[in-house]
Amino acid sequence: MDRISIYEAAGGDAAFLALAAAHHARCLADPVLEHPFSHGVHAEHVERLAAYWAEALGGPPRFSSQWGGHGAVLGMHAGQGMTPDLGERFVACFVGAADDSGLPDDPELRAALRAYMEWATAEMYLYNDRDSVVPATPPMPRWTWTGLDRS
């Protein structure tokens, strides 16, 4: 029998929407993370973020079909010259947002979510330099209970 996805264990679409809203609020309250949002955000930012995380963690391919997939996310963040502590702060906000949004307090789920976000922020740093080039159509990452699905 196959195990349910992280997306399902977290609670599906509603859980990821709550997680994205809580994470966004934490980022806006952080004195360093707030800066990238100081120029405004897309009206659908929270919805898109929720759809992206949901898809990467085993949910439906809504982000890829509606908003450009993984390449769009990498392209948006590439070349930003993020400081080394930005990723740590982002992960800390994500972990706190899991509490704020009422995700199940299952240690295995929380560990999988944290591991995903640590991997995801590390990937963003691969394209951090100003002259970074994002691949034209990188595959959407698929994160499972055991890490990145490389199949």
MODELLER restraints for C-alpha pairs under 7 A, 6 or more apart:
rsr = mdl.restraints
at = mdl.atoms
rsr.add(forms.Gaussian(group=physical.xy_distance, feature=features.Distance(at['CA:5:A'], at['CA:57:A']), mean=6.96, stdev=0.5))
rsr.add(forms.Gaussian(group=physical.xy_distance, feature=features.Distance(at['CA:5:A'], at['CA:58:A']), mean=5.33, stdev=0.5))
rsr.add(forms.Gaussian(group=physical.xy_distance, feature=features.Distance(at['CA:5:A'], at['CA:144:A']), mean=6.88, stdev=0.5))
rsr.add(forms.Gaussian(group=physical.xy_distance, feature=features.Distance(at['CA:6:A'], at['CA:57:A']), mean=5.57, stdev=0.5))
rsr.add(forms.Gaussian(group=physical.xy_distance, feature=features.Distance(at['CA:6:A'], at['CA:58:A']), mean=6.20, stdev=0.5))
rsr.add(forms.Gaussian(group=physical.xy_distance, feature=features.Distance(at['CA:6:A'], at['CA:109:A']), mean=6.86, stdev=0.5))
rsr.add(forms.Gaussian(group=physical.xy_distance, feature=features.Distance(at['CA:6:A'], at['CA:144:A']), mean=6.68, stdev=0.5))
rsr.add(forms.Gaussian(group=physical.xy_distance, feature=features.Distance(at['CA:6:A'], at['CA:145:A']), mean=6.89, stdev=0.5))
rsr.add(forms.Gaussian(group=physical.xy_distance, feature=features.Distance(at['CA:7:A'], at['CA:54:A']), mean=5.80, stdev=0.5))
rsr.add(forms.Gaussian(group=physical.xy_distance, feature=features.Distance(at['CA:7:A'], at['CA:57:A']), mean=5.25, stdev=0.5))
rsr.add(forms.Gaussian(group=physical.xy_distance, feature=features.Distance(at['CA:7:A'], at['CA:58:A']), mean=5.19, stdev=0.5))
rsr.add(forms.Gaussian(group=physical.xy_distance, feature=features.Distance(at['CA:7:A'], at['CA:59:A']), mean=5.47, stdev=0.5))
rsr.add(forms.Gaussian(group=physical.xy_distance, feature=features.Distance(at['CA:10:A'], at['CA:103:A']), mean=5.94, stdev=0.5))
rsr.add(forms.Gaussian(group=physical.xy_distance, feature=features.Distance(at['CA:10:A'], at['CA:104:A']), mean=6.32, stdev=0.5))
rsr.add(forms.Gaussian(group=physical.xy_distance, feature=features.Distance(at['CA:13:A'], at['CA:54:A']), mean=6.93, stdev=0.5))
rsr.add(forms.Gaussian(group=physical.xy_distance, feature=features.Distance(at['CA:15:A'], at['CA:103:A']), mean=6.64, stdev=0.5))
rsr.add(forms.Gaussian(group=physical.xy_distance, feature=features.Distance(at['CA:16:A'], at['CA:50:A']), mean=5.00, stdev=0.5))
rsr.add(forms.Gaussian(group=physical.xy_distance, feature=features.Distance(at['CA:16:A'], at['CA:54:A']), mean=6.22, stdev=0.5))
rsr.add(forms.Gaussian(group=physical.xy_distance, feature=features.Distance(at['CA:17:A'], at['CA:47:A']), mean=6.34, stdev=0.5))
rsr.add(forms.Gaussian(group=physical.xy_distance, feature=features.Distance(at['CA:17:A'], at['CA:50:A']), mean=4.95, stdev=0.5))
rsr.add(forms.Gaussian(group=physical.xy_distance, feature=features.Distance(at['CA:18:A'], at['CA:101:A']), mean=5.29, stdev=0.5))
rsr.add(forms.Gaussian(group=physical.xy_distance, feature=features.Distance(at['CA:19:A'], at['CA:97:A']), mean=5.85, stdev=0.5))
rsr.add(forms.Gaussian(group=physical.xy_distance, feature=features.Distance(at['CA:19:A'], at['CA:98:A']), mean=5.94, stdev=0.5))
rsr.add(forms.Gaussian(group=physical.xy_distance, feature=features.Distance(at['CA:19:A'], at['CA:101:A']), mean=5.25, stdev=0.5))
rsr.add(forms.Gaussian(group=physical.xy_distance, feature=features.Distance(at['CA:20:A'], at['CA:46:A']), mean=5.55, stdev=0.5))
rsr.add(forms.Gaussian(group=physical.xy_distance, feature=features.Distance(at['CA:20:A'], at['CA:49:A']), mean=6.09, stdev=0.5))
rsr.add(forms.Gaussian(group=physical.xy_distance, feature=features.Distance(at['CA:20:A'], at['CA:50:A']), mean=5.23, stdev=0.5))
rsr.add(forms.Gaussian(group=physical.xy_distance, feature=features.Distance(at['CA:21:A'], at['CA:46:A']), mean=5.74, stdev=0.5))
rsr.add(forms.Gaussian(group=physical.xy_distance, feature=features.Distance(at['CA:22:A'], at['CA:97:A']), mean=4.99, stdev=0.5))
rsr.add(forms.Gaussian(group=physical.xy_distance, feature=features.Distance(at['CA:22:A'], at['CA:100:A']), mean=6.21, stdev=0.5))
rsr.add(forms.Gaussian(group=physical.xy_distance, feature=features.Distance(at['CA:22:A'], at['CA:101:A']), mean=6.02, stdev=0.5))
rsr.add(forms.Gaussian(group=physical.xy_distance, feature=features.Distance(at['CA:23:A'], at['CA:93:A']), mean=5.89, stdev=0.5))
rsr.add(forms.Gaussian(group=physical.xy_distance, feature=features.Distance(at['CA:23:A'], at['CA:94:A']), mean=5.54, stdev=0.5))
rsr.add(forms.Gaussian(group=physical.xy_distance, feature=features.Distance(at['CA:23:A'], at['CA:97:A']), mean=4.92, stdev=0.5))
rsr.add(forms.Gaussian(group=physical.xy_distance, feature=features.Distance(at['CA:26:A'], at['CA:93:A']), mean=5.71, stdev=0.5))
rsr.add(forms.Gaussian(group=physical.xy_distance, feature=features.Distance(at['CA:27:A'], at['CA:33:A']), mean=5.23, stdev=0.5))
rsr.add(forms.Gaussian(group=physical.xy_distance, feature=features.Distance(at['CA:27:A'], at['CA:34:A']), mean=5.64, stdev=0.5))
rsr.add(forms.Gaussian(group=physical.xy_distance, feature=features.Distance(at['CA:27:A'], at['CA:93:A']), mean=6.47, stdev=0.5))
rsr.add(forms.Gaussian(group=physical.xy_distance, feature=features.Distance(at['CA:28:A'], at['CA:34:A']), mean=4.45, stdev=0.5))
rsr.add(forms.Gaussian(group=physical.xy_distance, feature=features.Distance(at['CA:33:A'], at['CA:86:A']), mean=6.87, stdev=0.5))
rsr.add(forms.Gaussian(group=physical.xy_distance, feature=features.Distance(at['CA:48:A'], at['CA:63:A']), mean=6.69, stdev=0.5))
rsr.add(forms.Gaussian(group=physical.xy_distance, feature=features.Distance(at['CA:51:A'], at['CA:62:A']), mean=6.18, stdev=0.5))
rsr.add(forms.Gaussian(group=physical.xy_distance, feature=features.Distance(at['CA:51:A'], at['CA:63:A']), mean=5.28, stdev=0.5))
rsr.add(forms.Gaussian(group=physical.xy_distance, feature=features.Distance(at['CA:52:A'], at['CA:63:A']), mean=5.22, stdev=0.5))
rsr.add(forms.Gaussian(group=physical.xy_distance, feature=features.Distance(at['CA:55:A'], at['CA:61:A']), mean=5.37, stdev=0.5))
rsr.add(forms.Gaussian(group=physical.xy_distance, feature=features.Distance(at['CA:55:A'], at['CA:62:A']), mean=6.93, stdev=0.5))
rsr.add(forms.Gaussian(group=physical.xy_distance, feature=features.Distance(at['CA:55:A'], at['CA:63:A']), mean=6.81, stdev=0.5))
rsr.add(forms.Gaussian(group=physical.xy_distance, feature=features.Distance(at['CA:56:A'], at['CA:140:A']), mean=6.69, stdev=0.5))
rsr.add(forms.Gaussian(group=physical.xy_distance, feature=features.Distance(at['CA:56:A'], at['CA:141:A']), mean=5.48, stdev=0.5))
rsr.add(forms.Gaussian(group=physical.xy_distance, feature=features.Distance(at['CA:56:A'], at['CA:142:A']), mean=4.80, stdev=0.5))
rsr.add(forms.Gaussian(group=physical.xy_distance, feature=features.Distance(at['CA:56:A'], at['CA:143:A']), mean=5.86, stdev=0.5))
rsr.add(forms.Gaussian(group=physical.xy_distance, feature=features.Distance(at['CA:57:A'], at['CA:142:A']), mean=6.04, stdev=0.5))
rsr.add(forms.Gaussian(group=physical.xy_distance, feature=features.Distance(at['CA:57:A'], at['CA:143:A']), mean=5.12, stdev=0.5))
rsr.add(forms.Gaussian(group=physical.xy_distance, feature=features.Distance(at['CA:57:A'], at['CA:144:A']), mean=6.59, stdev=0.5))
rsr.add(forms.Gaussian(group=physical.xy_distance, feature=features.Distance(at['CA:58:A'], at['CA:142:A']), mean=6.63, stdev=0.5))
rsr.add(forms.Gaussian(group=physical.xy_distance, feature=features.Distance(at['CA:63:A'], at['CA:69:A']), mean=5.89, stdev=0.5))
rsr.add(forms.Gaussian(group=physical.xy_distance, feature=features.Distance(at['CA:69:A'], at['CA:140:A']), mean=6.31, stdev=0.5))
rsr.add(forms.Gaussian(group=physical.xy_distance, feature=features.Distance(at['CA:70:A'], at['CA:138:A']), mean=6.20, stdev=0.5))
rsr.add(forms.Gaussian(group=physical.xy_distance, feature=features.Distance(at['CA:70:A'], at['CA:139:A']), mean=6.41, stdev=0.5))
rsr.add(forms.Gaussian(group=physical.xy_distance, feature=features.Distance(at['CA:70:A'], at['CA:140:A']), mean=4.98, stdev=0.5))
rsr.add(forms.Gaussian(group=physical.xy_distance, feature=features.Distance(at['CA:71:A'], at['CA:134:A']), mean=7.00, stdev=0.5))
rsr.add(forms.Gaussian(group=physical.xy_distance, feature=features.Distance(at['CA:71:A'], at['CA:135:A']), mean=6.97, stdev=0.5))
rsr.add(forms.Gaussian(group=physical.xy_distance, feature=features.Distance(at['CA:71:A'], at['CA:136:A']), mean=6.60, stdev=0.5))
rsr.add(forms.Gaussian(group=physical.xy_distance, feature=features.Distance(at['CA:71:A'], at['CA:137:A']), mean=5.66, stdev=0.5))
rsr.add(forms.Gaussian(group=physical.xy_distance, feature=features.Distance(at['CA:71:A'], at['CA:138:A']), mean=5.59, stdev=0.5))
rsr.add(forms.Gaussian(group=physical.xy_distance, feature=features.Distance(at['CA:74:A'], at['CA:124:A']), mean=6.73, stdev=0.5))
rsr.add(forms.Gaussian(group=physical.xy_distance, feature=features.Distance(at['CA:74:A'], at['CA:134:A']), mean=6.61, stdev=0.5))
rsr.add(forms.Gaussian(group=physical.xy_distance, feature=features.Distance(at['CA:75:A'], at['CA:134:A']), mean=6.13, stdev=0.5))
rsr.add(forms.Gaussian(group=physical.xy_distance, feature=features.Distance(at['CA:77:A'], at['CA:124:A']), mean=6.86, stdev=0.5))
rsr.add(forms.Gaussian(group=physical.xy_distance, feature=features.Distance(at['CA:78:A'], at['CA:127:A']), mean=4.93, stdev=0.5))
rsr.add(forms.Gaussian(group=physical.xy_distance, feature=features.Distance(at['CA:78:A'], at['CA:128:A']), mean=5.41, stdev=0.5))
rsr.add(forms.Gaussian(group=physical.xy_distance, feature=features.Distance(at['CA:78:A'], at['CA:132:A']), mean=6.44, stdev=0.5))
rsr.add(forms.Gaussian(group=physical.xy_distance, feature=features.Distance(at['CA:79:A'], at['CA:127:A']), mean=6.11, stdev=0.5))
rsr.add(forms.Gaussian(group=physical.xy_distance, feature=features.Distance(at['CA:79:A'], at['CA:128:A']), mean=4.70, stdev=0.5))
rsr.add(forms.Gaussian(group=physical.xy_distance, feature=features.Distance(at['CA:79:A'], at['CA:129:A']), mean=4.79, stdev=0.5))
rsr.add(forms.Gaussian(group=physical.xy_distance, feature=features.Distance(at['CA:79:A'], at['CA:130:A']), mean=3.92, stdev=0.5))
rsr.add(forms.Gaussian(group=physical.xy_distance, feature=features.Distance(at['CA:79:A'], at['CA:131:A']), mean=6.29, stdev=0.5))
rsr.add(forms.Gaussian(group=physical.xy_distance, feature=features.Distance(at['CA:79:A'], at['CA:132:A']), mean=5.74, stdev=0.5))
rsr.add(forms.Gaussian(group=physical.xy_distance, feature=features.Distance(at['CA:80:A'], at['CA:128:A']), mean=5.67, stdev=0.5))
rsr.add(forms.Gaussian(group=physical.xy_distance, feature=features.Distance(at['CA:80:A'], at['CA:129:A']), mean=6.87, stdev=0.5))
rsr.add(forms.Gaussian(group=physical.xy_distance, feature=features.Distance(at['CA:80:A'], at['CA:130:A']), mean=6.43, stdev=0.5))
rsr.add(forms.Gaussian(group=physical.xy_distance, feature=features.Distance(at['CA:81:A'], at['CA:128:A']), mean=5.16, stdev=0.5))
rsr.add(forms.Gaussian(group=physical.xy_distance, feature=features.Distance(at['CA:81:A'], at['CA:129:A']), mean=5.67, stdev=0.5))
rsr.add(forms.Gaussian(group=physical.xy_distance, feature=features.Distance(at['CA:81:A'], at['CA:130:A']), mean=6.49, stdev=0.5))
rsr.add(forms.Gaussian(group=physical.xy_distance, feature=features.Distance(at['CA:82:A'], at['CA:128:A']), mean=6.34, stdev=0.5))
rsr.add(forms.Gaussian(group=physical.xy_distance, feature=features.Distance(at['CA:87:A'], at['CA:121:A']), mean=5.55, stdev=0.5))
rsr.add(forms.Gaussian(group=physical.xy_distance, feature=features.Distance(at['CA:91:A'], at['CA:117:A']), mean=6.08, stdev=0.5))
rsr.add(forms.Gaussian(group=physical.xy_distance, feature=features.Distance(at['CA:91:A'], at['CA:118:A']), mean=6.42, stdev=0.5))
rsr.add(forms.Gaussian(group=physical.xy_distance, feature=features.Distance(at['CA:95:A'], at['CA:114:A']), mean=6.58, stdev=0.5))
rsr.add(forms.Gaussian(group=physical.xy_distance, feature=features.Distance(at['CA:112:A'], at['CA:145:A']), mean=5.95, stdev=0.5))
rsr.add(forms.Gaussian(group=physical.xy_distance, feature=features.Distance(at['CA:116:A'], at['CA:143:A']), mean=6.58, stdev=0.5))
rsr.add(forms.Gaussian(group=physical.xy_distance, feature=features.Distance(at['CA:127:A'], at['CA:133:A']), mean=6.97, stdev=0.5))
rsr.add(forms.Gaussian(group=physical.xy_distance, feature=features.Distance(at['CA:127:A'], at['CA:134:A']), mean=6.96, stdev=0.5))
rsr.add(forms.Gaussian(group=physical.xy_distance, feature=features.Distance(at['CA:141:A'], at['CA:148:A']), mean=6.99, stdev=0.5))
rsr.add(forms.Gaussian(group=physical.xy_distance, feature=features.Distance(at['CA:142:A'], at['CA:148:A']), mean=5.93, stdev=0.5))
rsr.add(forms.Gaussian(group=physical.xy_distance, feature=features.Distance(at['CA:142:A'], at['CA:149:A']), mean=5.46, stdev=0.5))
rsr.add(forms.Gaussian(group=physical.xy_distance, feature=features.Distance(at['CA:143:A'], at['CA:149:A']), mean=5.85, stdev=0.5))
